[in-house]
Amino acid sequence: DGEEIAIFRCDGAVRAVANACPHAQGPLADGIVAGDTVTCPLHGRGVDLVTGEVSDWDTPVRVHAVIVEDGVIYLER
């Protein structure tokens, strides 16, 4: 559907979220990951990769369910 997805490996789990922070559309794929949180590279807001919640912001990031089979990553729709 034209949505960019950012995919992260976090402590052995694979997480997938929309690649745009809702605050200023910062590219989350360029952020720094610690645990299950990525920091937006534009303004430093933390995005929870499990829930999509964004620190100090009301609009969450869309989270995509992931299935990994034989090393291939699939997103559930």
Secondary structure, 3 states (H helix, E strand, C coil): CCCCEEEEEECCEEEEEECCCCCCCCCHHHCEEECCEEECCCCCCEEECCCCCECCCCCCCCEECEEEECCEEEECC
